[in-house]
Amino acid sequence: MSSPKDHPLASTAAGRSESPDVSTDAALQEATTSLSQVSLVIDSLKNEAEAERCVYIKRRMEENRMKLAEITKNNHRLSVERRNLGVMNGVKIDNLLTKRQKDAIDMQNGDAISSSQNDEHASVILLGSGIPIKNSVPPINLPKVEKIPPYTTWIFLDSDSEEELVDEENDKKEFVESEDNIIWSTIEQTGPSATVCDLLAQRLSRKPSEIKEQYEALKCSKPGDADCNMNSFLDKDLEAAQDSFNKLFCRRCLIFDCKLHGCSQELIFPAEKERSVSKSMDDENVPCGPHCYLQLEGNAGVSPVQLNTEQTITVSSAASGAPVIKAKYSRLFLKKRLKTSSNAQKHTERIYSETMPVHDVNPTNRSPSPNKNKRARKSVTDGSKETEEFSSSSQPRRNDSSVPTGNQVNVSSNNTKKKDVFVYDRTFRQITDFESWRTLEKSLFKKGLEIYGRNSCLIARNAMCGQKTCAEVYHVLQYHENKLYSQGSNSINSQDDDDRTETNETMGTARRRRRSNLFHRRRRFRRLKYTWKSAGSHSMRKRNSDKKDLHCRQYDPYARKVAKIVLGDVTVPKASAEVASALALLLIENVTLICGDGSLGSPGKKGNSYECQNMKLLLKQQQRVLLGRSEVSGWGAFLKNSVAKDEYLGEYTGELISHHEADRRGKIYDLENSSFLFNLNDQHVLDAYRKGDKLKFANHSPDPNCYAKVMMVVGDHRVGIFAKEKISAGEELFYDYRYEPDKAPSWAKKSEDCGSPKEDAASSSGRAKKRGRLRKHENAVFICSPTDKKEIVYDNEKDREIVKDRGVAVNMETRAGLEDPYGQEIRSRRVGMWTEDRLLGFLKSLNGEWGSRRRKRRFCGCK
Ligand SMILES: C[S@@+](CC[C@H](N)C(=O)[O-])C[C@H]1O[C@@H](n2cnc3c(N)ncnc32)[C@H](O)[C@@H]1O
């Protein structure tokens, strides 16, 4: 197989860019030849694949034929056996199979059922209960009818992101093995060029980008590309492991899938964690090892956390007796920078120069740019021939560019000047080398940051597992932080949207992807954080009780959307996703959205004390709700104890899904005529069908005793159900579903016709609207089942139309001329069943299966 580089097409592609003066004709001819060669290769590979597939299909067909033959033979043997049995339960049956077939055909033709057997016998045969032979259908155990419908706790699903992502993924057509072979072999034979990709894309009906992507993936999956393999494997593994740990691991019981505390427990934000870490570190000024950043010149005596988060960074050259330079680094300072800086690049450079340890204290000698510093260092190191093994043997480390290997400097305790130079150079190199860190190292770094906060000692030791030293982590941390701030200033100054930041030239495609991953994960954290379990958790309660002066404090890492991030004296109208998240993360205490801004309606009053209603939701201070048979439909929610007007009863909980998903599910619920969808906001819908609290069973009434209200609770929209009036113990709870008129189901419309509901003044703006469902035939009489009460009486008889279950119109004129095909059968079956009990008893004894558990309709064998 020729190497890709040797191939004419590869050289053509390369040649085009290298020598533009090549004559057009020759180039054209060469290109055409190459194209036809590539086409030939693809064609031959395709033919090969097709031939292989043909062989495979033939083999499968033969296998299936043999299987089928065996089954048919077996069936035939059984039917012969059955016929030979002759008598069942004392009844003489000449030919069971023939009779069944005949009956079915007769029924199809509208003829009376063959009357060779009397009805009783026929039903016995059809139900299968009287067939004594070994192949008779065993009776099916039907589930109990009166089982209480399940209700469980609720969870947030990332349906808006994950499910839709999955959908998007599903939209992508997977590459089959033969396509993989064609792609791989073609590119291997002809070389990787845009033309080859285009041709492959054309032949395989794909996009060139997909071909490229697939080729890359194939390359990674081939043995030999160890680095690639390792990275992708480890990346995936790490992400997956973190995900299941975050979601499924119980922090209290230290087990996965905890039954007691459930999943998706509260996660700890780095900022919070960082505080606890720094407090618990008694030895915070003690270097964590020989490569601790504290060993670097100028950092002695400064705690890791202090260096990174607190206000002062002291850079000194005390050992050499030089004056001490202090670079004040306060939040205020950074904020001011955010405010005033107009040039992100300059700003970053300024920060670099101020954060880096400086060995030459003479301001005139201080190089303003990192490049100059690098040059300065080079001249020193070139002059020095001494070397020293800097990396510790106890710490397994990769031999990468961030570790000094070649021109190493002898760091002698006496030679402080050289030491400074080394540190200085090293600092700069770490900064610039972060981009060259392996994906795994970057992931570990990010995880470490999330878990330990900005503590380089802990990150290096526990998260990086010795892959990077504390000093390296420390410098990258600084670099990261400064970069974030500089980007923040950039986006703030430009007052532009995320796109601008996205396309910022400092961020490549890969970086953008990483950023979105990071953001995605943060979004997930946030979601997880606000399950009711965490809401009711000790830490959350404590946080609330600590701030008694405020009715409630709310923060929202998404505040960029709300456009109300308040950072001390800096208001960020709109920042990039990353910056917003990072700022929210770092300055979480400062991001406050006080309730009572009008968007939620006015908070309720109780007695003299002004009380935020959403605190009750947050703390789950709800009423006992019971489940029982409703007065109006199916199950209903009942109150155990009496309550006063406006009392909070409980929360309407369910899966948090997107509108898109709700529309999808709604169609299914329409068929069931039972919906638990609740429009939460313009992005999300709550679906309590599978998961939810008992309040999900509260039925609709145009004149209800309750009302539902969407409230902002700790940054999330949640639905509270409140008493509209005084409600006595044991009363059924109703609220107005507030269907949109055109989407209201028949029973809701009917009620409105009877008398329009009184408007609920207290919740006219904040009240949630129960999600309406589109119904195809609003003006129709449904006759799908006699148990269904779907009949609608219209004033105008012309509007009446009879439709089948799925809305297919029934031609009544034709029907009128027909004989009732089921009459005789039904009459014969009901002989002797004069009372309802006997009839029900008979129905119960029928074998069959539930068509729909919710509707409790049973389908059974019927001649
Ligand atoms: C949230 S569920 C309420 C619980 C329901 N009764 C059950 O047994 O599952 C909403 C469904 O109950 C039924 N429903 C609620 N209020 C109703 C009413 N006033 N009249 C008729 N059906 C009602 C409708 O089928 C609706 O889709």
The ligand as an ORCA input file, in Angstrom:
! r2SCAN-3c Opt
* xyz 0 1
  C     -53.432     16.016     36.333
  S     -54.518     14.759     35.938
  C     -55.537     14.685     37.329
  C     -55.610     13.319     37.911
  C     -56.535     12.409     37.168
  N     -57.872     12.601     37.661
  C     -56.112     10.980     37.289
  O     -56.842     10.157     37.782
  O     -55.021     10.665     36.888
  C     -55.401     15.581     34.712
  C     -56.357     14.725     34.004
  O     -57.488     14.464     34.825
  C     -58.651     14.582     34.072
  N     -59.430     15.704     34.610
  C     -58.998     16.661     35.418
  N     -59.995     17.481     35.757
  C     -61.081     17.056     35.139
  C     -62.427     17.515     35.067
  N     -62.854     18.565     35.726
  N     -63.284     16.810     34.309
  C     -62.880     15.724     33.641
  N     -61.642     15.252     33.665
  C     -60.732     15.904     34.397
  C     -58.237     14.836     32.648
  O     -58.206     13.629     31.973
  C     -56.868     15.378     32.779
  O     -56.081     15.101     31.669
*
